[in-house]
Amino acid sequence: MSQRNSIADSVFQDREMLKHCPSDHPERIPHLHNLSVALKTRFEQDGRTEDLEESVCLAEEAEEVAIAIDHPYLLWFHHCVALSDPSVPIADKLSAYPNASAEERFGVALALANLARIYYSSLVLRAYKLAMMLVERVLNVRFTSESQHCFLSRPDVRQLPSHAASWAIQHGALDTAIEILEHGRGQIWAKIRDYTYPLGELPAISEELTDTFREVCVQLMLLSITTRNSYDVADFETTRIEYRRLKWEQWADTLEKIRQLDGCQDFLRIKPFSTLQTAASGGPIVFINVNSHRSDAIILRSEGVPSLVPLSPHLPQTLCRIVETLEGVKRNARESRPWTGGRDGTSSALIRSLRVLWKDICQPVVRHLLASGIAEQSRVWWCPTGALLSLPIHSAGPYNEGEKNLIDIFVSSYTPTLSALVNARARSHDLSWKGVELLAFGQSNTLPQVRLEFEQLRNMFAGAATLLDDHESNADVLLTGASTKPWLHFACHGFLNVENPLQSYFTLHSGCLSVEKILAGATAAHGELAFLAACHSGTGESEQAPDEMISLAAVIQAIGFRCVVATLWTMADADGPVLAREFYGYLLQHGIAHADFRESAMALHTAIKSMRDRGVPIERWSTFIHIGI
């Protein structure tokens, strides 16, 4: 009885409020909504048809008023419609409410996609794509990479591309799945790539537009990597945000003018599948999408349609266990100084995980590649997603006597995205830089083995190497060198900042050189190869981070280096000189004049196989990875 009285009171009060509210007043909308809900509740209790009919009429009136005054209520009204009937075609409306934030619209679009998937509606893919478009809009109004990173770390945002790709795969649209994984992931680096894109022949077409675009790109780049600690909070939240909005509008306006020029119609547009496919010109690329709905590998080759290799449905749970094991390996490496490996059962634990990676992922892929005509010792690129980003896929194998591991079958490289390969290959064809010149930075005061490492580099490169150790190794010299030298070599400590990856850094004599400072201070126009003999240089954050690698290696690649050698966890100090000797020895075997950075993947492959064959513990040699072309 008390509940009935409460509903009756609500109906009475809302009717009274409506009597005193003009028909076109914004406050009329919540009263219409509340009365509609109260009448619907009373219908569910008493079964009075007139209550249901009036409830529907009131909801329709609320929508009409909202449309007339463009009220944010529209967003939530259509959200409710979508939840009640996912077949209603409202997707277009969800992206066009000026009085609702992009973040609110994203939540509604994602809810629609999830519900449509349950009902197997034809709206699923459209709703997913709408949600991804709204993610981009959210990033455009978030001031810094720091705030963008926070948004992209949300589970619903982080998992969106994987969910959308799994639906496309389920329906046989592999090219669409690749486009989704490419454009839905790596959002922070995509923005940075846009701001640092080489302008090439644009000056010959329009010098004025080129200069304007270059200037605003630099300003946006500096703004995007600014952290909240850099400014007074009040100033940060007001003046700087307004300044960024104006600069972004200027960037968008200039970009549109450039696209109106002859031959520039596709400048900085999202790359279609036909362009993305050219990334596989050097060999097959393997996307691995691990998802609660289904897990698959998609193999992309330079010609023909992509191939699908279904993977274990239990892979999400399996990867959680492997990540835990790898955290133990990394912890042991960090806490043991000097680290030699092979202790405390670390090797055995790692091998068990690598066997699982082989059985559930790599073995099915390898079988498919071999059956499709890819010869052993060919290069293969891995494009992992999610938790796989920090796992040593290249070291997977059965680890049984008489059986081959992945390292015995293919030469593995990694790429964060297809665009990274496409851009690197495009720049490589136009290299005007001739000859090899190495710039090396070391900290022998904390890493005594660096002295031996530098002595070997001096002997191999002779006059083609500039070696800076201890007090000579400072941030200003490095940033200048990164912009002018084709080859870089780091022999120092690296630190991974899990909470704020833009503050991960290399330790130099003058202090810390962070990801943020590198982005702000260097553009590697001639960058070919960077060897990061530094701990944690190739790994990113936890599995709860965005679906992209924000690491020391990633920033070196982002500023323009086409190939990067990095580490997934702490490297042993003793391995630096040995690996450097064998790695560069392979590249320089025909003389400095004939050294080709594009052989760096094979050089690393040969060097770590040599380490393995000498009996070096697996956790030491499997930390090294190759990224790029």
N, C-alpha and C positions, 0 to 999 in steps of 0.2 A: 504493500500500500504506500509506503514512504517513497519508493522509487517512482510509482505512478504520479504521486503528488509533485515530486521534483520535476518530472517531465512536463506536467501540466503547468507548473509555475514558469518553466522555461518558455513554453509556448506563449503563455500570457505576456511575459515580460518582453519577448522579442516582437510580438504583435504591437505592443505599446510603443516600443522604440521605433518601429517602422512608421507608425502614425505621425511621428514628429520629425521624420527624416525626409528631405526632398528627394524626388525620384532620381535625380542625377548626381546626388552627393556621394563621394567615395565611402563615407561611413555607412551607407545603406547596404553595401556589399556584405560586410561581416554579419549584419543583422539578418539579411536574407539567407545567408549560409547557415547561421545558427538555427534559425527557425526551420529551415529545410531539414537539417539533421535531427532536430527535436521531433518533427512530425514523422520522419522516417522511423525513428526509434519507437514512437508511439504506435505506428502501424505494425511494427514487428511484435509488439506486445499484444495489441488489441485486434489487429487484422482489419482495421477500418480503411476501406479502399480510398475514401475521400482524403485521408491523411497522406497516403502515398501519392495520389494525384497532385495534391497541393505541394508536396515536397518537391516533386519533379518540376512543377511550374516555377517555384521559387528559385530553384537551382538555375533554370534557364534564364530567369530574370536577372539573377546575379551575373551570369555570363554576359548578358546583353549590356548591362551597366558597365561591367569591366571593359568590354570591347569599346564602348563609347568613350571612356576616359583613359583607356590603355592602362588599366590597373594591374599590379603584380599578382592579384588574385587569379588572373587567367592561367598563370603557370601552374598553380596548385589545382585549379579546377581541371585542367587537362591531365595533370598527373593522376587525379582520382579517376578520370575517364579511362585513362590507359590501364590503371590497375583493375578496373571493373570489366573492361573489354579491350584486350590488346589488339583486336582487329580493326579498331577505329583508326583511320588514317590521320593522326595528329602530329606526326614527326616534324613536318615543316613548321608547325606553330611553335614547337618547343625551342627553336633557335632564334625566334624573332621577337622576344619580349624586351623592350628597352628598359622597362622598370624592374626587371629581375636580373640578378647578377649572372655572369657566365657560369659561376660555380654552382648556383642553384639550378640553372638549366641543365648543367652536366648531370647533376643528381637525378633529375627527372628522366633525361634521355637514357641513362644507365638503368634506371628502374624499368623503363619501357623495354629495353633490350633483354633484360633478365626475365621479365614476365613473358615477353613474346617467345623467348626460347623455350620456356616451360610449355607453352601452348603450340609450339612448333609453327609459329606464325611466319609469314613471308616478310614481316617487318624487321626481323632480327638483324640482318646485316646492315640495313639502312639505319637502324637505331644505334648500332655499334659505331658506325662511321660518324653519325651525328655526335655521339659522345666524344669521340676522338677529336672532332673538329672543335668542340667546346673546350676540351683540354687545352688546345692551342690558344684559344681565346683567353682562358684563365691565365696562361703563361704570359700573354701579351700585356696583361694589366698587373701582373706581379712584378715588383720593382727589380729584384736582384735574383741572381742564380741561387742564392741562399733560400729565398722564399719560394722560388720555383722548385727547388730540390725538396723542400718540405711538402709541397702539394703533391709532387710526383711520387713521394714515398708512401702516400696513403694506399692501403691495400687495394681499394676499389680502382684507383687510378693506375697503380703499378701493374695490376693483373689484366687491365682492359685489353691491350693488344693481344695478349695470349688467348683470352677468351674469344675475342673476335676472330682471330686466326683459326682457332679450333673449329669454330662454326663453318668458316669457309672451307677448311679441309674436309670436314664431314660431308660437305656438299660438292666435293670434287673441284673446287675453284682454287687450285694451288697457286696460280699467278696472283689471285686476289689476296691469298694468305700471305704471300711474300711481300706484296705492297703494304699490307697492314702491319706486318712485323717491322718492315723498314721504316715506315712513316709514323708508326705509333710509338716506337721506342727511340731512345737517344735524343730526346727533345732538347735537352740543355746544350748538347754539342751541336745539334742542328742549328740552333739560334746563333751559336758562336761561329759556325761555318758560314752562315749567311753574312755575318758582320766582318768576316775576314776573307771572303771569297775573292780570288784573284780577278782583277778587272780586265786583264788581257787586252783585247783590241778595242775596248770601249773608248779610250781617249781619242782614237782616230775617228770614231763616229760622232762623239760629242764630248769635248774636253770639259766643258762647263758642268754637264751632268755628272761626269766621272768624278770631278773634284768635289762636287757637292755630296755625292753618294759616299765617296771615300771618307770625307770629313764626318758625316753623320754616323757612319758605321763605326768609326773610331770612338766617337762619343758614346754611342749605345753600348759598345763593347766594354768600355771603362765603367759605365753605369751598371751593367749586368753583373760584373764580378765584384762590385762593391758590397761589403758586408755592413750589417747594422752597427758594428763596433767602430766603423770608420767615421761616423758623424754623430752629432747631437741627435737624440731620438726625435725631438719635435721637428727639427729641420729635416731630418730624414723622411718623416712621415708626410710632410707637406710640400715644401719647396722642391725637394729632389724628385718626388713622385710626379709633380706637375711638370717639371723640366723633362723627365723621361717621357711623359705622355706627348709632349710637344715634339720631342726628337723622334719618337716612334712614328708620329703622324707625318713628320717631314721625310722620314725614311720610306714610308709606304707611298707617299706622294711622288717622291723621286723615282722609286722603283717602277711605279706605273708609267711615268714619263719615259723611262728607259725602255720599257716593254713596247712602247709605241714606235720605237726606232726600227728601221729595216734590219732584219736578222736578229733582233733581240726579243722576239715575242715570248720565248721560253726562258728568259733570264731569271734564275732563282725559282723557277716553278718546281713543284713536286715532280720527281722523276717518274715516268711511267715504267711499266714492267719491261718494255722493250729496251729502255736505257739501262735499267738495273741489271738486265741479263748480261750486258757487256762486262760486268764485274767479273764474270766467270771466264774471261778470255785466257787466263793463265792456268785454269784448272777448275775442277768442281768445287762448289761452295755448299756446305751442309748447314742448313738451319735446323736447330733442335728446339722444338716447342713443347715444353712440359706443362700440362694443364690438368686440372681436376676432371675435365670432361673427356679428354683424350690426350695422348702424347704421341708425337710423330717427329720424324726427320724428313725434311724436304731437300732434295738434292737438285741444285741449280747448275746447269751447264750452259755454255755460250750459245748453243743452238738447241732447238727442239723444246718440248714441254718439260716442266719440272717433274721429278719422280718422287713418289711417296714411299716412305718406309715406316709403317706403323711400329710403335714401340710399346713396351710393357705398360699396361694400365696402372700398375702399382708404382710407377716411376716417381710421382710426387713424394710419396712416403719414403721410398728408397733414398732419394736425394737428401731428405732431411737427416737421415742417419749418416750418409757420407759427409755432409757438411759438418756434422758434429765431430766425426773422426778427423777431418782435415783441420778443424779448430784445435784439436789436441796436438797435431803435428806442428802447426804454426806456433802454438804456445811453447812446446818443447824447444823449438828453434830459437824463439825469443829469449827464453830463460837460460839457455845453455851458452856460455861464452868461455873459451872459444867453442863454437859448435862444430862437431865432427859428424853427427848423424849416427845411425845404426845402434842407438841405445834405447833402453826402456821399451823395447817392442815397437818402436815407432815405424820401422820398416815393414814389419809384419802387418800392422794395422793399416798402413797406407796401401800395401799390396792387396789386402782384402777388399778395400774400397775400389781399387783400380780394376780388380777382377769383376766387380759388380758393374762398373761403368762399361767394361768391355762386353759383358754378357747382355746388358739391357739396352745399350746404345750403340757402341762402336762396332761390335761384331755384325749385327744386321746391316749396318751401313756399309761396312767393308765388303761384305758378301755382295751387296747390290752393286757397289762400284766396280769390283772385279768382274762380276758377271756382265756389266755393261761396257766392258772394254777398257777401263782405266788400268793402266799397267802399274805394277809394283814400282816403288820408288818415285812415283809421280807426286806432285804437290797437291795437297788438299787443304782447303780453307774451312775452318769451323766458325760458325756464327751462333754461339750459344745464347740462351736467354735465361732470365731469372737466376735461380740458384746455381746454374751451370757456369755463370760468368767467372767464378773464382775457382773452378775445379780443373785439375790437370788432365783434360781429355786426351791430350797428345801422348800421355804416358799409359793409357789404358791397355790392358792385355790380359791373357789367361795366366801368365807367369807360371807356366808348366814346362818342364824340360821337353825340348823337341817341338814346341809350339811357338809361333811368331806372335810378338806383341805389335801394337799399332806402329811403334817406332821402327820396327823391322819391315813394315809394309809400305807406309806412305811417309812423306815429308809434310809435317803439319804446321800450318800457320793459323792465326786467328784474325778475325776482323770484327769490329763492333757493329758495323753496318755495311751494306753494299755500297752506299754512297762514298764511304771512306776509301774503298778500293777504286771506284770509278774516278774520283777526283785525283787520287794518287797516280793512277795510270795516265790520266790526261796530262798532268803536270810533268810526268817523266818523259813523255814524247817531246816536250818543248824545252828540255833542259839546255840552257845556254852555258852552264858551268862545265868546264872541262878539267879533268884531273881530280885527284884525291887529296884532300887536306883534312887532317884530323886535329881536333881540339879536345884535349883531355883535362878533366878536373879531378883532383884527388885530395884525400885527407889522410896522409900517412901518419899524422900525429895521433890519430885514433885507430887507424887501420894500417899497421906496420907493413902488411903484405903489399900495400900500394907501391912502395918503393921498387919492389921486384917487378910488379906489373908495369910500372912506367919504364923501367929499364928495358923490358922486352918490347914495349911499344916504340921506344927510341931506336932500338936496333932494327925493327921491322920497317918503320916508316922513315927513318933517317930525317932528312930535312923537311919532310912533308907533315911532320907532327909538331904541334905546340902543346907542351905538357906543363900544366899549372898545378902546383901542389901547395898545400897548407895556406900560408898567407897570400900567395899569388892567386889562390882560387877564391874569387869573390863573385857576388851576384851580378854586379855591373858588367864585369868582363864576360861572364857567362851569357848574359842576355844579348850583349853585342855579338859574341861569337856564334850564338844560335841563329842569329839573323844573317851571318855572313859565311859560315863554314859549312861544308856539305856533310861532314862526319863529326859526331860528338861522342865522347866516351866519359861516363861518370863512374868514379870509383870512390864512393862516399856513402854515408848512411842515408837511408830514406825513412820517412815516418808517415804512417797512414793515420789520418784523423777521421775516425769513423763518424763522429758527430757532425763535422763540417768538412767534407772532402776537399773543398776549395782551399782549405788550410793545410792539406797534406804537403810535405816539403822535403827537399834535399837539404842536408846539413853541409854548409860551406864554412870556410874560415871566418867570413864576415857575418855569419848568422844563417838564418833559415831562408831558403828560396822556395816560396810556396807556389802551388798551382795558380793561385790568383795573381801573383806577381809575374809569373811566366806569361800568362795570357795577356797581361797588361803591357809587358815590356818586350816581347819578341815575336817576330814573324819570320819564319824560316823560308825565305824565297829560294834558297839553294839547298834546303835540307834534304838529304838522301837517307842517311843511316844514323841512328842513335843507339848506343849500347849503354844500358842503364845497369851497371854492376852495383846496384843499390837495393837494399832490402825492401820488399813490399812494393816495388816500383810498378808491377803490372797488375796488382790486385786492387779491387775497389772496397766497397763497404760490406755490411752484413746483407743477408738475404732479404731483409726488410727494406732495403734501399730501392731507389728507382731502377727500372729495368734498363740500365746503361752503366758502363764502367767509367766512374770518375776517379782517375788514378794519375800517378805521375807519368806513366807511359801514355795514357790517353791524352794528356795535355801536350806532350812532346809531339804526338801524332797530329793533334789539332792545330798546332802552330805551323805545321807544314812538312814534318819529316815523314818520308814515305815508308820507311821500315824502322821498327823499334824492337830491340831485344830487351826483355824485362824479366822480373821475377814475381812469382805468385806469393812467396813467403821469404823468410830470412835465408840468405845464402851464406855458406860457410866462407870465412875470410880466406882460407887457403885455396878456394876454387877460383878466385879472381884471376891470379896470374896464369894459371893453367888454362882456363877457359879462354882468356884473351889471346894467349899464344896460339892455341889451336883454331880459334875462330878467325882471327885476322890472318893467320898463316894460310888458311884455305882461300880467303879472299885475295891475298897477295901472291898466290903461288905462281902466277904468270907475270908478276911485276906490278908496281904501283900504277904504271900507265894503263894497264889493262884491267884494273880492279873494277868490279861491277857490283854495286850495292844490291842489285836484284838477285845476287847469289847468296845473300845473307841468310836466307832460310836454310839452304843446304849447308852453309858454313856452320850454323848453330846445330843443325841436325847431326852433322858429322862430329862436332865437338862433344855433344852430350852422349852420343853413342860410344865415343872413346872413353868418356868418364865411366859409363856403365860397364864397359868391357874391362876396365881396370879394377872393378870391384868397388867403386865409389857407391856408398849407400843411396838407394833410390830417392830418398827424400831430399838429397842434395842435388842430383842432376835433373830431377823432374820439376824443380822450381822454375827453370828457365823456359821462356816462351818467346815465340816470334810473332810479331804483329805487323800486318801490312803486306805490300806486294812482294 
